[in-house]
Amino acid sequence: MSSLNGGSLNKNPPNADRHITVGGTDWLWAVFAVMAVSTLGMIVWSTRRPRGTRLFHNLAIVILATSTVAYFSMASDLGATPITAEFSRGNTGTRQIWYVRYIQWFITFPLLLMLLLFSTGLALSDILTTAFFAWIVVVCGLVGALTSSIYKWGYFALGVAALMYIWSSLLGHGPRTNFHAGTGVRSGYVRGSWLVAFITMLYPIAWGCSEGGNVISPTREMIWYGILDLILGPAFLYYFLFGMRTVDYGAFGFNSGRHTDGAYAGGHNAGVGGQNMTGAGVGGVGTKNGTTAAGTGHGAGGPGVANAV
């Protein structure tokens, strides 16, 4: 260990026979810097948007901030554990397995899919199910990486199967839904979904060559994963959000349900008989343009007032 001249590797010596090199830590510090700057830029961009129209930007902030912390850990040679490799290359006994990377993906991968699918007309239940399968992909990858025997490939197969479900949602169900925000959002979604599907196809290949088959070194593993994370992180997020900068946010139908929201100030809860009611109790009375109409609202007690249009 004394021969290592890198700052991170001196402070936090590697704990496996096959580990990252000084060049690997340099690359990780560079990726960390890009992630950190991208996070700050997204925060500034978010504050320039009106309140109530920041959902996509806030999801991007969480993704980028999580990636920043993960790459700081890996650049510091922290967040790894030695695992006996199934396939020994030369005299290698153990290999560094970076569990902090899987913690990163466990948070970022579902959020990335939600950010993309929220632009479609896909049902919320389908979006959440797709996000759940993202967790399956990451958990299978982590458990497989920590397994020394041939059973790791069973987890690999299960993870790829879950990934295929995600691809079916992105490329199959998503494009067939109604895009209330317009055809421009549809075309942007189609391009983005194909990019995400293609990049996520490269992750299992990288896993098979690194944590799975121990073919490439941990440094090359870091370069491979780092490029993929940069594409699906800053590059894709800024590209996708820039393409949606002029889209009417109200067309997505997002609403928190808070009475302080601007959308609810006009009353967007639907009552019986086509009347739009706010705060109406069962059997309440709504008024619209000076006329009286009975309806059933969604609130608790009191009269309801319909939209004045």
N, C-alpha and C positions, 0 to 999 in steps of 0.2 A: 504493500500500500504506500510505502514511503516514496516509491518512484512516481506516483501520480502527482502531476504538477498543476492540476486544475483546482481553482478555489473551492468549488462545491464538493469535488471529490476528496479534497483534503479535509474539509470540515465534516463531511458526512461520507465516510469511506464506503464503497460498495460492499454489499453483504453476500454476493454470489460470485461464482467462478466466471460466469459470462455476464458482463455488465457494460454499462455505457462508458464511453471514453470522454476525454476532454472536448473533442469535437462535437460529441453528442450533447454535452451540457451547453456548449456555445450555441448550438442550433436551438435548444430548448429555451434559452434566454431570449433569443431573437423572436421566437414564436410568442413567448410571454409578453414581450414588448408590444408586438402587434395586437395581441388580445387586449392588453391594458389600454392602449391608445384607442382601439375600436370601442371599448366599453365607455370611455370618457366621451368620445364623439357621439355615441348613441344617446347617452344621457343628455348632452347638450341639445341634440336634435329633438329629443322627446319634449324638453321644456319649451321648445319653440312651437309646439302644437297645442291647440286648445284642449283644455281639460275635457275628459270624456271621449277623446279620440286618440288615446295613447296605448291601446291594448297591444297592438302589434309591436310597437316600439318598446314597451315595457317587457314583453316576452323576450325580445332581442337583448335587452339589457341583462336579464337574468341569465340567458345563455352565454353571453360574452363574459360576464362577471365570473360565472362558475368556471369557464374555461381559463380565465386569467389565474384564478387561484390554483387550479390543477397544474397548469404549466409552470407556475412559480414553484410548486412542490417538486415536480419532476426535474426542473432545472437545478434545484437545490439538492438533488439526489435523495429525495425523501418520498415516501409513499410507495415503496417497493418491498417485496419480500422474496427470499430465495426459494425456488421450487426445483426439485430434481427433474431434469428434462427427460421426457420419454425417449427421445432420440439424442444420444450423446454425439456431439460433433468434436472429434479429436479427443482430448482428455477432459472435456467439459463435464462437470457433474451437476451443478446447479445453474439456474438462469434467473436473472431479475425479472419478476412479474410485477407490473405497476398497477396495483389495485386502485390507486388514486385516479387513474384514467377511467376506470369503470364507474367510480363515483361520479366523475364528471359526466359521462355519457348517461348515467341513470337519471340525471337531472335534465341534461340538455336535449337528448334525443326525443323524448316525448313532447317537450315544449316546442321543438323545431317542427314536429309533425302537426301539433295543434295550431301553431302560427300559420302554417301553410293551408291546412284544411279549414280553418275558420273563414277563409276567403271564399269557400264554396258554399253550396246549399246543403251540404251533408248534415244529417241529423247529429245532434250533440252526443247521443248514445254511441253512434258509430265512430265519432271522433275520439271519444274517451276509450272505446274498445281498441282502436288503433294505437292510441298512446299506451295502453296496457301491454300490447304486444311488443312495443318498444322496450318496455321493462323486461319482458321475457328474453328478448334478444341480448340485452346487456347482462342480465343475471346468468344466462347460459354461457356467455363469453367469459365472464369472471370465474364461474365455478369450473368451467373447462380449463381455463388457464392455470388454475390452482390445483388441478388434478394431474398426477404424474403418470397414471396408467393409460391404457388404450380407451378407457371409458370417457376420456375427455372428448373424443370424437362423437360420442353420443350426444353430449351437450352441444357440440358444434352443429350437428344435424338438426337438433331441436331449435337452435337459434336461427338457422337458415330457414327452417319452416315458418317460424314466426315472422321472419323478414319477408317471406313471400306473401304472407297475409297483409303486411304493411304495403307492399308493392301493389297488391290488388286494390287496396283502398285508394292509394295515390293515383294509380293509372287507370283503374277500372271504374270504381264508384264515384270518385271525386269529379272527373270531367263530365259525367252524365247528369249531374245535379243542376238545379237552376241557379245561375249566377245573377242574383238581384243587383249586384253592383255594376253589371254591364259586361259586354263582350271583351273589353280590354282587360278586365280582371281575369276572365276565363283564359285568354291567350297567355297572360302572364303566369297564371297557375299551371297551365299545361307545360310551359317551358321550365318552370321551377320544379314541378313534380318529376319530370324526366331527369333533370339534373340531380335531384336528391336520390332518385332510384338508382341512377348510374353510380354515383359516388358511394352510396351505401352498399352497392354490390362489391366494391373494392375492399371494404373493411374485412369481410370474411376471408378474402384472399390474403390480406396482410396478416390476419390472425393465424391462418394456416402456415404461413412462412415464418412466423415469429414465435408466439406463445405455443402454438400447436406443434409445428414440425421442427422448431429450433434450427431452421435453415439459415436465416439471416441473423446478423448480430443485433443486440439491443440498440446500438447506435443507428443502424439502418432502419430498424423498427421505428425509432423515434422520428426519423426523417419521413418515413412513409405515412405514419399516422398524423404527423404534424401537418403535412401538406393536405391531407384529407380534412383535418379539422379546420384548417384555414379556409378551405373552399366552402365547407358547410357552415362555417362560422362567419367571420367578417365579410368575406366575398359574397356569399349567398344572401345574407341578411340585408346588407346595404343595397344589393342589386334588387332584391324583392321589394323592400320598403320604398326605394326610390321610384320603382315602377308604379307604386300605389299612392304616390304623394298627392295626386290630384283627384283621387277617387272620393266620392261623397261617402263619408263614414257612416251616415245614417242609413245608407242602402244595405249595410250588412245586418241591420236589425238588432245590434247590440244594445242592451239596456240593463243597468244594474238594479232597477226597481226602486231606487231611492227617490223620495219625494223632492230632494234637493236637485236632482238631475234636470237639466234643461228640457230633455225630451219628455219627462213626466210632468213638467209644469204645464204643458199643453194638454195632458190627459191622453195617454195612449193605451189604456186598458180597455178591452172590448167588453161591452155589455150585451145583454140579450136583445135580439131584434135589430142588430146592426148598429145600436147606439154605442158611442165610445164614452165610457164612464170612468171617473176616478173617484175613489173613496166611497163608493156606493155600497150599502148593505143589502141584504136580501130583501127584495120587494121595495127597494128604495125608489125615489123619484128623481129623474134626470131632466134637466132643462136644456134646450138647444134653440137658439135664435128666438126666444120668447115663447116657444111652444113647450108643452109638457108631455113627457113620455115615460111610461113605467118601464123599468128594466131591472135586471139582476146584476149587481156589480160584483167586484172581487174584494172589496175592503171589508172592514168591520164596522157596521152601523153608520147612520147619518145619510143625508141626501148626497147624490152624486151630480156632478156637473159635466155635461158632455163637451167635447171639443167645439169651440166656436169657430166655424169655418164658413 
